[in-house]
Amino acid sequence: MKPETNQNYENLSGHKIREQNIKECLKIFDLIKTSLGPISMDKLIINELGDMIVTNDGANILKCLEIKHPATKILVNLANQQDEEVGDGTTSVVLLASELLKRADVMIKNKIHSSVIISAFRLAMCYSSYIIREKLSLNIDNYNFKVLLNVAKTSLSSKISGINAKKFSTFTLEAVKSVKNSENYSKKFKCQLKIINFIKIEGQGINMSRLADGCMISGQKIIPEMSNQISPARIICFDSDLKRSRMKLGVQIEGKFNKNIEKIVKKETEIVKKKVLKLAITGINVVLTSKGIDDFIVKLFHKNGIVAVRRVSLDDLKRIAISCGTKVQKVFHSNKFDNKKKSVYFGVAEEIFEQDLNNFKFMMIRGCSFCPGNSILLRGANTYLLEEMSRSLVDSISVLKRTIEGKKLVAGGGSCETALSILLEKLSNSVPSREQLPISEYGEALMTIPKILVDNAGINDLGILAKLRVLHSASSSKKNYKCRYYGLDLSNGRLQNNILSGIIEPAMSKIKSIQMATEAAITILRIDDFVVLKS
């Protein structure tokens, strides 16, 4: 149809706008499909300023691209949402949504109405979620170290940290364990991932990275004469300048005699002394601030045995406040430091000390009262490598959190998608309505994930996916029920039981990716008009 023009807007409608949307989404599909799986390729992205990013993370690739088309922006938001909620599966969720759109376009051209396709996709999505939750997943009731280690390894296998997956998966698992808390009123676990800190130092190799027991922050004592180690530590955090009281802007004090001005200065000094004295009386011996501290106040801190660190980043300050069970104070006010309320305004830790690493000064806080927390010290050749390592470990930590909180696992390596494809094919044969073909196509779209995994791994055995489908078809009998856990071994180009081999993923990741991909595809399919308002 020809675009309809008006004074205020331009309108495109009909099948052409749908084809245009799907065509733009398939461009994204072609761009990131080689970044899926443990044997995948990286993308080199250079922005306008010349900054370089090397990554194979789907969400990060799409974030760096300047995408203007509205339909493809939906896919970008989809990857970001998957990254925030689950942490992994950002590439597969975009690939699945694009494949659903591609198959829907073919069905629409074959005179199947989009409303029928949307209804069938929703039915297939609900059925797939039910099958994953009830039949394909395994429960982990106890806190199993080996199982969680395999989950972290599977997540890191496709990242740059997969070079030494065993070491880094141990880092992420120990970090998550350090921030795991159980709720008093239920048996559920909650993980405070914000407490985990990453310290990035250029130099030496990746294998020199290590896990630090405690919360490590960049910074040092203001003066060397302050104590190197304090135990136990009572910490207060400020997000303000610690300085003498100043008059408000535009307010001036005029005096005829110098004595009056000296009295005013003396009064300001006494006010500051009272504030510092109240801190010392309350038992506070460590002061952290995100801004500056006057030299006069530094002398008072040293005189009262208080260690002060300035210019701490606000993120580190919030992290320490959560770990120690306190709050970041906005104002340096003496009325707040009352003995009755002291537990609210300062946190407690076993010890705090200064550490020197490769000519960088750090403050280490151990034994925080609320949530101990760990820090991961990353070493690498350059900034790009450190940033990519950090992103991969954050994804792995998020996956572990979902596993601990959800307590359900599924087999990886294309096992889950193949099982769903077989079951959806059986479901389509039992559905007498018009949704039969779209449900079957939905199952075929899920097979895109194992197909791309095989292509990226360079496996030439064309029958390996057919063998995998045969195994999953046989899993319906009680004798062969373990066949539902069989998937791809991409390193050796064969099939294996991925549950026994340790290639496992959280069930929540699969359910979320299927639901989000389907909803995104439906959102784009429902668009039949494109209205552009003129300025």
LOTORDREN-641128 format. One line per 4 residues: number of its first residue (from 0); their letters; for each residue z, y, x of C-alpha. Coordinates in nm, 2 decimals, always signed. Layout:
N
NUM> A> Z,Y,X; ...
This chain:
535
0> MKPE> +0.00,+0.00,+0.00; -0.07,+0.35,+0.11; +0.22,+0.57,+0.19; +0.31,+0.81,-0.09
4> TNQN> +0.37,+1.17,+0.02; +0.58,+1.43,-0.13; +0.71,+1.77,-0.02; +1.05,+1.64,+0.08
8> YENL> +0.99,+1.28,+0.18; +0.74,+1.01,+0.29; +0.76,+0.67,+0.13; +0.63,+0.34,+0.25
12> SGHK> +0.67,+0.04,+0.02; +0.53,-0.31,-0.04; +0.49,-0.61,+0.19; +0.37,-0.39,+0.48
16> IREQ> +0.72,-0.24,+0.54; +0.87,-0.59,+0.54; +0.62,-0.72,+0.79; +0.68,-0.41,+1.01
20> NIKE> +1.06,-0.48,+1.00; +1.02,-0.84,+1.09; +0.77,-0.76,+1.36; +1.01,-0.52,+1.53
24> CLKI> +1.29,-0.78,+1.51; +1.07,-1.05,+1.67; +1.02,-0.81,+1.97; +1.40,-0.83,+2.03
28> FDLI> +1.38,-1.21,+1.99; +1.12,-1.23,+2.27; +1.32,-1.00,+2.49; +1.65,-1.19,+2.49
32> KTSL> +1.55,-1.55,+2.43; +1.54,-1.63,+2.81; +1.90,-1.51,+2.84; +2.04,-1.80,+2.63
36> GPIS> +2.23,-2.09,+2.78; +2.38,-2.19,+3.11; +2.05,-2.20,+3.28; +1.91,-1.86,+3.18
40> MDKL> +1.76,-1.55,+3.33; +1.91,-1.20,+3.39; +1.78,-0.87,+3.28; +1.75,-0.56,+3.51
44> IINE> +1.80,-0.24,+3.31; +1.76,+0.11,+3.46; +1.85,+0.41,+3.25; +1.72,+0.77,+3.28
48> LGDM> +1.98,+0.86,+3.54; +1.87,+0.57,+3.76; +2.19,+0.37,+3.70; +2.12,-0.01,+3.72
52> IVTN> +2.27,-0.29,+3.51; +2.20,-0.66,+3.58; +2.32,-0.88,+3.29; +2.23,-1.17,+3.06
56> DGAN> +2.48,-1.08,+2.79; +2.29,-1.03,+2.46; +2.52,-0.75,+2.33; +2.51,-0.56,+2.66
60> ILKC> +2.13,-0.58,+2.68; +2.09,-0.44,+2.33; +2.35,-0.17,+2.40; +2.15,-0.04,+2.70
64> LEIK> +1.82,-0.02,+2.51; +1.73,+0.30,+2.32; +1.63,+0.14,+1.99; +1.50,+0.38,+1.72
68> HPAT> +1.36,+0.14,+1.45; +1.62,+0.10,+1.17; +1.57,-0.28,+1.13; +1.63,-0.35,+1.49
72> KILV> +1.94,-0.13,+1.49; +2.08,-0.38,+1.24; +2.04,-0.66,+1.50; +2.21,-0.44,+1.76
76> NLAN> +2.50,-0.38,+1.53; +2.51,-0.75,+1.46; +2.54,-0.84,+1.83; +2.81,-0.57,+1.88
80> QQDE> +3.01,-0.71,+1.58; +2.99,-1.06,+1.71; +3.10,-0.94,+2.05; +3.40,-0.76,+1.90
84> EVGD> +3.51,-1.03,+1.67; +3.45,-1.35,+1.88; +3.34,-1.23,+2.22; +3.07,-1.50,+2.27
88> GTTS> +2.75,-1.60,+2.10; +2.60,-1.26,+2.09; +2.25,-1.38,+2.21; +2.24,-1.68,+1.97
92> VVLL> +2.33,-1.48,+1.67; +2.04,-1.23,+1.72; +1.80,-1.52,+1.79; +1.91,-1.70,+1.47
96> ASEL> +1.87,-1.39,+1.26; +1.52,-1.32,+1.40; +1.41,-1.68,+1.34; +1.53,-1.67,+0.98
100> LKRA> +1.33,-1.35,+0.93; +1.02,-1.51,+1.09; +1.04,-1.81,+0.85; +1.11,-1.60,+0.55
104> DVMI> +0.80,-1.39,+0.62; +0.59,-1.71,+0.62; +0.74,-1.82,+0.29; +0.69,-1.48,+0.13
108> KNKI> +0.32,-1.50,+0.22; +0.31,-1.84,+0.05; +0.41,-1.67,-0.28; +0.79,-1.75,-0.27
112> HSSV> +0.98,-1.45,-0.39; +1.23,-1.29,-0.16; +1.51,-1.32,-0.42; +1.47,-1.70,-0.41
116> IISA> +1.48,-1.71,-0.03; +1.80,-1.49,-0.02; +1.97,-1.71,-0.27; +1.88,-2.03,-0.07
120> FRLA> +1.99,-1.87,+0.26; +2.33,-1.79,+0.11; +2.37,-2.14,-0.02; +2.27,-2.29,+0.31
124> MCYS> +2.51,-2.05,+0.49; +2.81,-2.15,+0.27; +2.72,-2.52,+0.31; +2.69,-2.49,+0.69
128> SYII> +3.03,-2.31,+0.72; +3.19,-2.59,+0.51; +3.04,-2.87,+0.72; +3.15,-2.71,+1.05
132> REKL> +3.50,-2.65,+0.92; +3.55,-3.00,+0.76; +3.33,-3.25,+0.94; +3.21,-3.12,+1.27
136> SLNI> +3.53,-2.96,+1.41; +3.82,-3.12,+1.59; +4.18,-2.99,+1.55; +4.40,-2.91,+1.85
140> DNYN> +4.75,-2.90,+1.71; +4.92,-2.87,+2.05; +4.86,-2.63,+2.33; +4.63,-2.85,+2.53
144> FKVL> +4.57,-2.71,+2.88; +4.27,-2.93,+2.96; +4.09,-2.86,+2.63; +4.13,-2.48,+2.67
148> LNVA> +4.02,-2.50,+3.03; +3.70,-2.67,+2.91; +3.65,-2.40,+2.64; +3.67,-2.13,+2.91
152> KTSL> +3.43,-2.32,+3.14; +3.18,-2.35,+2.86; +3.20,-1.98,+2.79; +3.16,-1.89,+3.16
156> SSKI> +2.88,-2.14,+3.23; +2.61,-1.89,+3.13; +2.76,-1.60,+3.31; +2.77,-1.49,+3.67
160> SGIN> +3.13,-1.61,+3.70; +2.99,-1.96,+3.63; +2.93,-2.00,+4.00; +3.30,-2.09,+4.04
164> AKKF> +3.37,-2.17,+3.67; +3.68,-2.38,+3.74; +3.86,-2.10,+3.93; +3.77,-1.82,+3.69
168> STFT> +3.84,-2.03,+3.38; +4.19,-2.10,+3.52; +4.23,-1.72,+3.57; +4.14,-1.64,+3.21
172> LEAV> +4.35,-1.92,+3.07; +4.66,-1.82,+3.26; +4.60,-1.46,+3.16; +4.58,-1.55,+2.79
176> KSVK> +4.90,-1.77,+2.82; +5.09,-1.47,+2.96; +5.01,-1.26,+2.65; +5.05,-1.53,+2.39
180> NSEN> +5.33,-1.47,+2.13; +5.42,-1.68,+1.84; +5.51,-1.52,+1.50; +5.87,-1.58,+1.38
184> YSKK> +5.77,-1.64,+1.02; +5.48,-1.89,+1.09; +5.35,-2.13,+1.35; +5.05,-1.91,+1.43
188> FKCQ> +4.99,-1.76,+1.78; +4.88,-1.40,+1.84; +4.74,-1.29,+2.18; +4.78,-0.93,+2.30
192> LKII> +4.45,-0.91,+2.50; +4.49,-0.54,+2.56; +4.77,-0.61,+2.81; +4.53,-0.80,+3.05
196> NFIK> +4.42,-0.57,+3.32; +4.12,-0.59,+3.55; +4.13,-0.44,+3.90; +3.79,-0.41,+4.07
200> IEGQ> +3.77,-0.37,+4.45; +3.44,-0.37,+4.64; +3.42,-0.58,+4.95; +3.46,-0.95,+5.04
204> GINM> +3.32,-1.23,+4.83; +3.36,-1.34,+4.47; +3.58,-1.63,+4.57; +3.84,-1.39,+4.71
208> SRLA> +3.92,-1.28,+4.35; +4.27,-1.38,+4.24; +4.52,-1.37,+3.96; +4.82,-1.13,+3.99
212> DGCM> +5.15,-1.22,+3.82; +5.23,-0.89,+3.64; +5.07,-0.57,+3.54; +4.89,-0.40,+3.82
216> ISGQ> +4.79,-0.04,+3.80; +4.60,+0.19,+4.04; +4.84,+0.45,+4.18; +5.12,+0.51,+4.43
220> KIIP> +5.45,+0.69,+4.47; +5.42,+1.06,+4.49; +5.62,+1.08,+4.81; +5.68,+0.80,+5.06
224> EMSN> +6.06,+0.86,+5.07; +6.09,+0.71,+4.72; +6.21,+0.36,+4.69; +5.95,+0.08,+4.76
228> QISP> +6.10,-0.16,+4.51; +6.32,-0.12,+4.20; +6.49,-0.40,+4.02; +6.55,-0.40,+3.73
232> ARII> +6.32,-0.13,+3.62; +6.35,+0.10,+3.32; +6.02,+0.27,+3.27; +5.92,+0.57,+3.06
236> CFDS> +5.56,+0.68,+3.01; +5.43,+1.03,+2.95; +5.09,+1.16,+2.85; +5.16,+1.52,+2.96
240> DLKR> +5.22,+1.74,+3.26; +5.58,+1.73,+3.38; +5.65,+2.10,+3.47; +5.87,+2.39,+3.40
244> SRMK> +5.85,+2.54,+3.05; +5.59,+2.81,+3.02; +5.54,+3.09,+2.77; +5.27,+3.04,+2.51
248> LGVQ> +4.93,+3.20,+2.58; +4.94,+3.58,+2.51; +5.33,+3.60,+2.54; +5.46,+3.80,+2.82
252> IEGK> +5.81,+3.90,+2.94; +5.86,+4.25,+3.08; +6.18,+4.36,+3.26; +6.27,+4.68,+3.43
256> FNKN> +6.51,+4.50,+3.68; +6.44,+4.21,+3.91; +6.78,+4.06,+3.83; +6.67,+4.00,+3.47
260> IEKI> +6.35,+3.82,+3.59; +6.56,+3.61,+3.83; +6.79,+3.50,+3.54; +6.49,+3.39,+3.34
264> VKKE> +6.36,+3.18,+3.64; +6.70,+3.04,+3.69; +6.73,+2.94,+3.32; +6.39,+2.77,+3.34
268> TEIV> +6.51,+2.57,+3.64; +6.84,+2.47,+3.46; +6.64,+2.34,+3.16; +6.43,+2.12,+3.39
272> KKKV> +6.74,+1.99,+3.57; +6.91,+1.90,+3.24; +6.60,+1.70,+3.14; +6.59,+1.50,+3.46
276> LKLA> +6.97,+1.45,+3.45; +6.94,+1.31,+3.10; +6.67,+1.07,+3.22; +6.90,+0.95,+3.50
280> ITGI> +7.20,+0.92,+3.27; +7.00,+0.71,+3.03; +6.92,+0.47,+3.31; +6.55,+0.54,+3.35
284> NVVL> +6.45,+0.49,+3.72; +6.06,+0.48,+3.69; +5.85,+0.77,+3.54; +5.47,+0.72,+3.49
288> TSKG> +5.25,+1.00,+3.37; +4.88,+1.04,+3.31; +4.88,+1.40,+3.44; +5.05,+1.60,+3.71
292> IDDF> +5.42,+1.66,+3.81; +5.55,+1.98,+3.96; +5.68,+1.96,+4.32; +6.02,+2.09,+4.20
296> IVKL> +6.05,+1.81,+3.95; +5.94,+1.55,+4.21; +6.24,+1.67,+4.43; +6.47,+1.63,+4.14
300> FHKN> +6.34,+1.28,+4.06; +6.39,+1.17,+4.43; +6.74,+1.32,+4.43; +6.83,+1.11,+4.12
304> GIVA> +6.67,+0.79,+4.25; +6.38,+0.80,+4.02; +6.03,+0.67,+4.13; +5.75,+0.88,+3.99
308> VRRV> +5.37,+0.79,+3.97; +5.12,+1.05,+3.85; +4.75,+1.04,+3.75; +4.79,+0.70,+3.59
312> SLDD> +4.49,+0.63,+3.36; +4.58,+0.65,+2.99; +4.45,+0.29,+2.93; +4.69,+0.16,+3.20
316> LKRI> +4.97,+0.37,+3.05; +4.92,+0.22,+2.70; +4.90,-0.12,+2.85; +5.23,-0.08,+3.03
320> AISC> +5.39,+0.07,+2.72; +5.29,-0.24,+2.51; +5.40,-0.48,+2.78; +5.74,-0.32,+2.82
324> GTKV> +5.80,-0.26,+2.45; +5.80,+0.12,+2.45; +5.58,+0.41,+2.34; +5.38,+0.67,+2.53
328> QKVF> +5.56,+1.00,+2.50; +5.35,+1.32,+2.44; +5.62,+1.57,+2.54; +5.88,+1.59,+2.82
332> HSNK> +6.17,+1.68,+2.59; +6.54,+1.62,+2.66; +6.64,+1.57,+2.29; +6.46,+1.24,+2.28
336> FDNK> +6.66,+1.08,+2.56; +6.97,+1.01,+2.35; +7.17,+0.69,+2.43; +7.15,+0.58,+2.06
340> KKSV> +6.77,+0.58,+2.07; +6.72,+0.48,+2.44; +6.56,+0.14,+2.36; +6.27,+0.32,+2.18
344> YFGV> +6.18,+0.56,+2.46; +6.18,+0.34,+2.77; +6.07,-0.01,+2.85; +6.23,-0.28,+3.07
348> AEEI> +6.08,-0.49,+3.35; +6.23,-0.72,+3.61; +6.09,-0.53,+3.91; +5.83,-0.27,+4.01
352> FEQD> +5.70,-0.23,+4.37; +5.41,-0.08,+4.56; +5.14,-0.30,+4.71; +4.86,-0.22,+4.96
356> LNNF> +4.53,-0.41,+4.92; +4.23,-0.32,+5.14; +4.35,+0.04,+5.18; +4.41,+0.08,+4.81
360> KFMM> +4.76,+0.15,+4.67; +4.87,-0.03,+4.36; +5.19,-0.05,+4.16; +5.29,-0.40,+4.04
364> IRGC> +5.52,-0.44,+3.74; +5.66,-0.79,+3.69; +5.87,-0.95,+3.42; +5.80,-0.70,+3.14
368> SFCP> +6.04,-0.75,+2.85; +5.80,-0.76,+2.55; +5.50,-0.94,+2.69; +5.47,-1.03,+3.07
372> GNSI> +5.09,-1.02,+3.10; +4.88,-1.08,+3.41; +4.62,-0.89,+3.60; +4.29,-1.02,+3.74
376> LLRG> +4.19,-0.88,+4.08; +3.81,-0.90,+4.12; +3.63,-0.88,+4.45; +3.26,-0.84,+4.50
380> ANTY> +2.98,-0.69,+4.70; +2.90,-0.40,+4.47; +2.99,-0.22,+4.15; +2.72,-0.39,+3.94
384> LLEE> +2.85,-0.74,+4.03; +3.21,-0.64,+3.95; +3.12,-0.49,+3.62; +2.93,-0.81,+3.51
388> MSRS> +3.21,-1.03,+3.63; +3.45,-0.82,+3.43; +3.24,-0.85,+3.11; +3.20,-1.22,+3.15
392> LVDS> +3.58,-1.28,+3.19; +3.65,-1.05,+2.89; +3.42,-1.27,+2.68; +3.59,-1.58,+2.80
396> ISVL> +3.93,-1.44,+2.72; +3.82,-1.35,+2.37; +3.69,-1.70,+2.31; +4.02,-1.85,+2.43
400> KRTI> +4.21,-1.62,+2.19; +3.99,-1.74,+1.90; +4.05,-2.10,+2.00; +4.43,-2.07,+2.02
404> EGKK> +4.45,-1.88,+1.69; +4.19,-2.09,+1.50; +4.29,-2.44,+1.65; +3.94,-2.59,+1.58
408> LVAG> +3.67,-2.69,+1.82; +3.31,-2.80,+1.79; +3.07,-2.97,+2.04; +2.83,-2.73,+2.23
412> GGSC> +2.49,-2.78,+2.38; +2.30,-2.77,+2.06; +2.51,-3.05,+1.90; +2.64,-2.84,+1.61
416> ETAL> +2.30,-2.69,+1.52; +2.12,-3.03,+1.52; +2.39,-3.18,+1.30; +2.36,-2.89,+1.05
420> SILL> +1.98,-2.92,+1.05; +1.99,-3.29,+0.95; +2.25,-3.23,+0.68; +2.06,-2.92,+0.54
424> EKLS> +1.74,-3.13,+0.52; +1.93,-3.39,+0.31; +2.07,-3.11,+0.09; +1.73,-2.97,+0.03
428> NSVP> +1.60,-3.31,-0.09; +1.89,-3.32,-0.34; +1.83,-2.96,-0.48; +1.58,-2.97,-0.77
432> SREQ> +1.54,-2.59,-0.79; +1.31,-2.35,-0.61; +1.56,-2.31,-0.32; +1.45,-2.65,-0.18
436> LPIS> +1.20,-2.52,+0.07; +1.40,-2.22,+0.19; +1.71,-2.45,+0.26; +1.49,-2.68,+0.46
440> EYGE> +1.35,-2.39,+0.66; +1.70,-2.26,+0.72; +1.78,-2.60,+0.88; +1.47,-2.58,+1.09
444> ALMT> +1.57,-2.23,+1.20; +1.90,-2.36,+1.34; +1.70,-2.59,+1.57; +1.57,-2.28,+1.74
448> IPKI> +1.89,-2.27,+1.95; +1.85,-2.62,+2.11; +1.48,-2.56,+2.16; +1.53,-2.24,+2.35
452> LVDN> +1.81,-2.41,+2.56; +1.56,-2.69,+2.66; +1.29,-2.43,+2.74; +1.52,-2.22,+2.95
456> AGIN> +1.65,-2.52,+3.14; +1.29,-2.62,+3.23; +1.33,-2.97,+3.08; +0.98,-3.13,+3.04
460> DLGI> +1.10,-3.42,+2.82; +0.94,-3.32,+2.49; +1.11,-3.60,+2.30; +1.47,-3.51,+2.40
464> LAKL> +1.52,-3.31,+2.08; +1.37,-3.59,+1.87; +1.61,-3.84,+2.03; +1.90,-3.59,+1.95
468> RVLH> +1.79,-3.58,+1.59; +1.78,-3.96,+1.57; +2.14,-3.98,+1.70; +2.27,-3.73,+1.45
472> SASS> +2.09,-3.90,+1.17; +2.27,-4.22,+1.26; +2.61,-4.05,+1.26; +2.63,-4.07,+0.88
476> SKKN> +2.75,-4.43,+0.92; +3.11,-4.51,+1.01; +3.01,-4.71,+1.32; +2.82,-4.43,+1.47
480> YKCR> +3.03,-4.13,+1.36; +3.08,-4.02,+1.72; +2.71,-3.95,+1.75; +2.77,-3.62,+1.57
484> YYGL> +2.92,-3.49,+1.90; +2.61,-3.57,+2.11; +2.43,-3.27,+2.26; +2.22,-3.16,+2.55
488> DLSN> +2.32,-3.20,+2.92; +2.09,-2.93,+3.06; +2.18,-2.99,+3.42; +2.06,-3.35,+3.42
492> GRLQ> +1.81,-3.33,+3.13; +1.97,-3.59,+2.92; +2.19,-3.64,+2.61; +2.57,-3.69,+2.62
496> NNIL> +2.89,-3.68,+2.42; +2.98,-3.31,+2.47; +3.33,-3.35,+2.34; +3.41,-3.60,+2.61
500> SGII> +3.21,-3.40,+2.87; +3.41,-3.09,+2.80; +3.12,-2.88,+2.66; +3.31,-2.73,+2.36
504> EPAM> +3.33,-2.41,+2.17; +3.56,-2.26,+1.91; +3.45,-2.35,+1.55; +3.52,-1.98,+1.45
508> SKIK> +3.24,-1.87,+1.69; +2.98,-2.10,+1.52; +3.09,-2.01,+1.17; +3.09,-1.63,+1.24
512> SIQM> +2.75,-1.64,+1.42; +2.59,-1.83,+1.13; +2.74,-1.60,+0.87; +2.66,-1.28,+1.05
516> ATEA> +2.30,-1.39,+1.13; +2.24,-1.48,+0.77; +2.38,-1.16,+0.63; +2.18,-0.95,+0.87
520> AITI> +1.86,-1.14,+0.78; +1.93,-1.10,+0.41; +1.99,-0.72,+0.46; +1.65,-0.68,+0.62
524> LRID> +1.48,-0.90,+0.36; +1.61,-0.69,+0.08; +1.44,-0.38,+0.21; +1.11,-0.31,+0.02
528> DFVV> +1.10,+0.07,+0.06; +1.11,+0.29,+0.36; +1.19,+0.65,+0.28; +1.17,+0.91,+0.56
532> LKS> +1.31,+1.25,+0.46; +1.13,+1.55,+0.61; +1.32,+1.84,+0.77
